[in-house]
Amino acid sequence: MAIETISLSGRKKEVVNKKMNFWEGLYLVAIIKGLFITIRHLFKRKVTIKYPEQVRERSDVYRGQHQLKRDELGRENCTACGLCALSCPAEAITMTAAERKPEEKHLYREEKYASVYEINMLRCIFCGLCEEACPKDAIYLTESKQLVPAMYGREDFIFGKDRLVMPLTQAMINAQSQMTR
């Protein structure tokens, strides 16, 4: 078998330089075909949306911004087990564990907590594996329409606990809604 006959894709096509006839040489048939395609697209439904006025609806499996949950007392759920960082295929999550001091009992649920918790949003692929791996249900991807904002520096895309931890007011609202159920 000659090397010229081997094709990795199986779509090898031999090029032939045949002489064009008079009508093919005018390219009139090709121009008319192109015009018919253009006219056909004029009457189809438009694909683009006018963004600020119209907002495209999200799918049911949409995953938005990351957020670290708090419990009903406002304490962080994260126990710095590191399972979210291990399950992240993009290696976007880094954390540092620390021991809780007695005076910090009102801030953290367990004896161990994440003193540093960072997600590199440039690396994150929003797969949700960190959410699935967390045994304490501490991290989740919100259903909000808020996306990662545009910034100029790479270091601005590394979200620390200051941007990830759920606001205390939202934690209280969640606790009240769970009690009423």
C-alpha positions in Angstrom: 0.0 0.0 0.0 1.5 3.3 -1.1 1.7 6.3 1.2 -0.3 8.4 -1.3 -3.4 6.2 -0.9 -3.5 6.4 2.9 -6.0 8.9 4.3 -6.4 9.3 8.1 -9.8 10.9 7.8 -11.1 8.7 5.0 -12.2 11.8 3.1 -9.3 12.0 0.6 -10.5 13.8 -2.5 -8.5 13.9 -5.6 -8.3 17.4 -7.2 -8.9 17.5 -11.0 -8.3 20.6 -13.0 -10.9 20.2 -15.7 -11.7 22.9 -18.2 -14.7 25.0 -17.5 -17.4 25.5 -20.1 -18.7 28.9 -21.1 -21.5 29.2 -18.5 -19.2 28.0 -15.6 -16.6 30.6 -16.8 -19.2 33.4 -16.4 -19.9 32.3 -12.8 -23.5 33.4 -13.4 -25.0 30.2 -12.0 -22.9 30.5 -8.8 -24.0 34.2 -8.4 -27.7 33.2 -8.8 -27.4 30.4 -6.3 -25.8 32.8 -3.8 -28.6 35.4 -4.3 -31.2 32.7 -3.7 -29.5 31.7 -0.4 -29.5 35.4 0.6 -33.2 35.9 -0.2 -34.1 32.7 1.6 -32.4 34.0 4.8 -34.2 37.3 4.6 -37.5 35.7 5.5 -36.2 33.4 8.3 -36.6 34.2 12.0 -33.8 36.4 13.3 -31.3 34.7 15.6 -29.7 37.8 17.2 -31.3 39.5 20.2 -31.1 43.1 21.3 -29.2 42.5 24.5 -30.0 45.3 26.9 -33.7 45.3 26.1 -34.1 41.6 25.5 -32.5 39.0 27.8 -32.0 35.5 26.5 -33.7 32.9 28.7 -31.3 30.5 30.4 -31.6 26.7 30.2 -32.8 24.6 33.1 -29.3 23.4 33.8 -27.7 26.8 33.9 -24.9 27.3 36.4 -24.1 30.8 37.5 -21.7 32.3 40.0 -20.2 30.3 42.8 -21.2 31.0 46.3 -20.2 29.7 49.7 -23.2 29.0 51.9 -23.9 30.0 55.5 -26.1 28.2 57.9 -29.1 29.7 59.8 -26.9 31.3 62.4 -24.6 32.9 59.8 -21.7 30.5 60.2 -19.8 29.3 57.1 -20.6 25.7 56.1 -17.2 25.0 54.5 -15.0 22.7 56.6 -11.9 22.8 54.3 -12.0 19.1 53.4 -10.6 19.9 50.0 -12.9 17.6 48.0 -14.1 20.5 45.8 -10.5 21.3 44.9 -9.8 17.6 44.2 -12.9 17.2 42.0 -12.2 20.4 39.9 -11.0 19.2 36.5 -9.6 22.7 35.7 -7.8 23.0 39.0 -9.4 26.4 39.6 -10.0 26.0 43.4 -7.3 26.5 46.0 -7.8 26.5 49.7 -5.9 26.6 53.0 -7.2 25.0 56.1 -6.9 26.5 59.6 -8.0 25.5 63.1 -10.9 27.5 64.7 -10.0 29.5 67.8 -12.5 29.6 70.7 -13.4 33.2 70.0 -14.3 32.3 66.4 -17.0 29.8 67.4 -19.8 32.1 66.0 -18.1 32.3 62.6 -17.4 28.7 61.7 -19.4 25.5 62.3 -16.6 22.9 62.6 -13.1 23.0 64.3 -11.5 23.3 60.9 -12.3 26.0 58.3 -11.0 27.4 55.1 -8.9 30.4 56.0 -8.2 31.0 52.3 -10.6 29.9 49.6 -10.0 31.1 46.1 -11.5 30.2 42.7 -9.7 31.3 39.5 -12.6 32.3 37.3 -10.4 32.3 34.2 -9.8 28.6 34.7 -13.3 27.6 35.9 -15.4 25.8 33.4 -18.6 26.0 35.5 -19.1 22.2 35.4 -20.6 21.9 38.9 -18.4 19.1 40.1 -17.3 21.1 43.1 -20.9 21.4 44.1 -21.5 17.7 43.7 -18.3 16.7 45.7 -19.0 18.9 48.7 -20.3 16.8 51.7 -21.4 19.8 53.7 -23.3 21.5 50.8 -21.1 24.5 51.3 -20.5 25.6 47.7 -23.0 25.9 45.0 -23.5 27.5 41.7 -26.3 30.1 41.8 -29.2 30.3 39.4 -28.8 34.1 39.2 -28.3 35.7 35.8 -25.2 37.4 37.2 -22.1 36.5 35.2 -18.4 37.0 35.9 -17.9 40.7 35.3 -15.4 41.9 32.8 -12.2 43.2 34.2 -8.7 44.2 33.0 -6.3 42.4 35.3 -5.8 38.7 35.7 -5.7 39.0 39.5 -9.2 40.5 39.4 -10.6 37.1 38.3 -9.4 35.3 41.4 -12.4 35.3 43.6 -11.6 35.0 47.3 -13.9 34.6 50.3 -14.8 38.3 50.2 -16.6 37.7 46.9 -17.7 34.1 47.4 -19.3 33.9 50.9 -23.1 34.4 50.9 -24.1 37.7 52.5 -25.5 37.4 56.0 -28.9 39.0 55.0 -29.4 36.3 52.3 -28.5 33.5 54.8 -31.2 34.8 57.2 -33.8 35.0 54.4 -32.9 31.4 53.4 -33.2 30.2 57.0 -36.7 31.9 57.4 -37.9 30.4 54.1 -36.8 26.9 55.2 -38.6 27.3 58.6 -41.9 28.2 56.9 -41.9 25.1 54.7 
